[in-house]
Amino acid sequence: MSDGPDAMMPRKKPRFTVFTKPWPDLTLAELGKLAKGLGFDGVELPIRPNFQVTPENVRYGLPEATRILGDCGLAIGSIAGPVDEPTIASCGECGVPIIRVMVPIDLAIGYRASEDAARRQYDSVLSLLEKHGVAIGVQNHRGTMIGSAIGLMHLIEGYDPKLVGAVLDPAHCGLNGEPDEMAIDIVWSHLLLVNLKSAYWERIAGPEVVDAPWRPRWTLGGQGITNWRRIAAELKRRGYGRDICLHAEYSTVEGTGGDRTGDSVTPLLTQDIHYARSLFA
């Protein structure tokens, strides 16, 4: 097994990508112009229904996206999509190294059984991943999912990180109470990609409410539980040179109705990419 991600790093400094989920209605050319204009080096592309590339058209849609975004000066650093033969083969052909996934926990069968189900899925495609030079990147996520760095490593530590590795999302670690530097240390041997976004817990009822509900509030970098400056310092200290993916996730002003999309994302993301680049300069 690899001693860490360093041997797989083609760059001395991180490349900045953006998850393009907030813009499902843009054409690929419009998406490329937007991401490049904001100062990104590449994108993480959703392969999902109602997006520019869907699971059904991935065999021709992903090569087209690679060409169009490439003409804009952007790489596809990762995708968020299914782990199946057409998607793996398309990623290999297009030079997309990572398929990002998350692991839901089915409480009807329990945590361990849910882990086992995920491993069975990964095991079933290991030969395809190796053949095409693609890795599954498993991301932690709050809620009834594998939510922490230690949870990720419990799931994937037996795999070669060239095939199954970690996508660390420190914001979700922070919401779950896991310190930034510790989270990086836990997954370091398998770290393929780092997500950057920022959140804090927001109480959504007054003090008169018993068992008051709370929700995460997605905000600018530097304003949440997770400390981007400490994350950058620790990654720089360790010589991290893979992608940093900004997820462009921001709560609406009212805090209801989901996250911002479209043009309302742009001014906040502009601030965040400038801040992120300053931290890694």
GIMO-V569569 format. One record per residue. RES is the residue in one small letter. SS is DSSP state (@ for helix, = for strand, . for the rest). OMEGA is omega in whole degrees, -180 to 180 (none if undefined). Layout:
BEGIN
<<RES & SS & OMEGA> <RES & SS & OMEGA>>
END
This chain:
BEGIN
<<m & . & -180> <s & . & 176> <d & . & -179> <g & . & -176> <p & @ & -171> <d & @ & -177> <a & @ & -178> <m & @ & -174> <m & . & 178> <p & . & -174> <r & . & 177> <k & . & -180> <k & . & -180> <p & . & 171> <r & . & -177> <f & = & 177> <t & = & 179> <v & = & 174> <f & = & -170> <t & @ & 179> <k & @ & -177> <p & @ & -173> <w & @ & -178> <p & . & -174> <d & . & 179> <l & . & 169> <t & . & 178> <l & @ & 179> <a & @ & 178> <e & @ & 179> <l & @ & 179> <g & @ & 179> <k & @ & 180> <l & @ & -176> <a & @ & 179> <k & @ & 180> <g & @ & 178> <l & @ & 176> <g & . & 179> <f & . & 178> <d & . & -177> <g & = & -177> <v & = & 160> <e & = & -172> <l & = & 173> <p & = & 170> <i & = & -171> <r & . & 175> <p & . & 176> <n & . & 172> <f & . & -175> <q & . & 175> <v & = & -178> <t & . & 177> <p & @ & -177> <e & @ & -176> <n & @ & -172> <v & @ & -174> <r & @ & 175> <y & @ & -178> <g & @ & -179> <l & @ & 174> <p & @ & 178> <e & @ & 179> <a & @ & 179> <t & @ & -180> <r & @ & -176> <i & @ & 179> <l & @ & 176> <g & @ & 177> <d & @ & 177> <c & . & -179> <g & . & -177> <l & . & 172> <a & = & 169> <i & = & -176> <g & = & -179> <s & = & 171> <i & = & 171> <a & = & -174> <g & . & -176> <p & . & 176> <v & . & 179> <d & . & -173> <e & @ & 179> <p & @ & -178> <t & @ & 179> <i & @ & -180> <a & @ & 179> <s & @ & 178> <c & @ & 179> <g & @ & -179> <e & @ & -176> <c & @ & 180> <g & . & 177> <v & . & -168> <p & . & -170> <i & = & 168> <i & = & -178> <r & = & 178> <v & = & 171> <m & = & -175> <v & . & 175> <p & = & 177> <i & . & 178> <d & . & -176> <l & . & 176> <a & . & 178> <i & . & 177> <g & . & -175> <y & @ & -177> <r & @ & -180> <a & @ & 177> <s & @ & 174> <e & @ & -179> <d & @ & 179> <a & @ & 178> <a & @ & 180> <r & @ & 178> <r & @ & 177> <q & @ & 180> <y & @ & -179> <d & @ & -176> <s & @ & -177> <v & @ & -177> <l & @ & -179> <s & @ & 177> <l & @ & 178> <l & @ & -180> <e & @ & -179> <k & @ & -173> <h & @ & 178> <g & . & -177> <v & . & 178> <a & = & 166> <i & = & 175> <g & = & -176> <v & = & -178> <q & = & 171> <n & . & -178> <h & . & -179> <r & . & 179> <g & . & -178> <t & . & 175> <m & = & 170> <i & . & -164> <g & . & -172> <s & . & 176> <a & @ & -179> <i & @ & 175> <g & @ & 176> <l & @ & -176> <m & @ & 176> <h & @ & 180> <l & @ & -164> <i & @ & -171> <e & . & 179> <g & . & -177> <y & . & 168> <d & . & -177> <p & . & 173> <k & . & -180> <l & . & 179> <v & = & -177> <g & = & -174> <a & = & 166> <v & = & -175> <l & = & 175> <d & = & -175> <p & @ & 179> <a & @ & 178> <h & @ & 173> <c & @ & -179> <g & @ & 178> <l & @ & 178> <n & . & 174> <g & . & -179> <e & . & -177> <p & . & -173> <d & @ & -176> <e & @ & 180> <m & @ & 179> <a & @ & 178> <i & @ & -179> <d & @ & -177> <i & @ & -173> <v & @ & -170> <w & @ & -176> <s & @ & -176> <h & @ & -170> <l & = & -180> <l & = & -170> <l & = & 176> <v & = & 173> <n & = & 173> <l & = & 168> <k & . & -171> <s & = & -178> <a & = & 171> <y & = & 178> <w & = & -177> <e & = & 176> <r & = & -174> <i & . & 173> <a & . & -179> <g & . & -177> <p & . & 179> <e & . & -177> <v & . & 176> <v & . & -177> <d & . & -175> <a & . & 178> <p & . & 176> <w & = & 176> <r & = & 175> <p & = & 175> <r & = & -178> <w & = & -167> <t & = & 180> <l & . & 172> <g & . & -177> <g & . & -178> <q & . & -175> <g & . & 179> <i & . & -178> <t & . & -177> <n & . & -178> <w & @ & -178> <r & @ & 179> <r & @ & 177> <i & @ & 180> <a & @ & -179> <a & @ & -179> <e & @ & 179> <l & @ & 178> <k & @ & 179> <r & @ & -178> <r & @ & 179> <g & . & 180> <y & . & -179> <g & . & 178> <r & . & -173> <d & . & 166> <i & = & -177> <c & = & 174> <l & = & -172> <h & . & 173> <a & . & -177> <e & . & -178> <y & . & 178> <s & = & 175> <t & . & -179> <v & . & -179> <e & . & -178> <g & . & -180> <t & . & 175> <g & . & 177> <g & . & -175> <d & = & 177> <r & . & 175> <t & . & 173> <g & . & -173> <d & @ & -178> <s & @ & 179> <v & @ & -166> <t & @ & -178> <p & @ & 179> <l & @ & 179> <l & @ & 176> <t & @ & 177> <q & @ & -175> <d & @ & -180> <i & @ & 176> <h & @ & 180> <y & @ & -179> <a & @ & 180> <r & @ & 180> <s & @ & -178> <l & @ & -178> <f & @ & -178> <a & . & none>>
END
